């Protein structure tokens, strides 16, 4: 089975969330970094800029 990009992101984020909830600081940092990157890209696409 081949996962789409979005499905693979969701699976990776799910795994990172589980690890982070278990106390894995590195997983938590990585999760926040990835989500911030996606959120930033969404906001730029939606509004055209970030102040």
C-alpha positions as CSV (number, residue, x, y, z in Angstrom):
1,X,0.0,0.0,0.0
2,X,1.3,3.4,-1.0
3,X,0.4,6.3,1.3
4,X,-0.2,9.8,-0.1
5,X,2.0,12.6,1.2
6,X,-0.8,13.7,3.5
7,X,-1.4,10.3,4.9
8,X,2.3,9.7,5.5
9,X,2.5,13.1,7.3
10,X,-0.5,12.2,9.5
11,X,1.1,8.8,10.3
12,X,4.4,10.4,11.2
13,X,2.8,13.1,13.3
14,X,0.7,10.5,15.1
15,X,3.8,8.6,16.0
16,X,5.5,11.8,17.1
17,X,2.5,12.7,19.3
18,X,2.5,9.4,20.9
19,X,6.2,9.6,21.7
20,X,5.9,13.2,22.9
21,X,3.1,12.2,25.2
22,X,5.4,9.5,26.6
23,X,8.0,12.2,27.4
24,X,10.2,12.1,24.4
25,X,11.4,15.7,24.1
26,X,13.1,15.2,20.8
27,X,9.9,13.9,19.2
28,X,8.0,16.9,20.7
29,X,10.5,19.3,19.2
30,X,10.3,17.7,15.8
31,X,6.5,17.6,15.9
32,X,6.3,21.3,16.8
33,X,8.8,22.2,14.1
34,X,7.0,20.2,11.4
35,X,3.6,21.6,12.4
36,X,4.9,25.1,12.5
37,X,6.3,24.7,9.0
38,X,3.0,23.5,7.6
39,X,1.0,26.2,9.5
40,X,3.4,28.9,8.2
41,X,3.0,27.6,4.6
42,X,-0.8,27.5,4.9
43,X,-0.9,31.1,6.3
44,X,1.3,32.4,3.6
45,X,-0.8,30.7,0.9
46,X,-4.0,31.9,2.5
47,X,-3.0,35.5,3.3
48,X,0.1,36.1,1.2
49,X,2.3,37.3,4.1
50,X,3.3,36.9,7.7
51,X,4.0,39.8,9.9
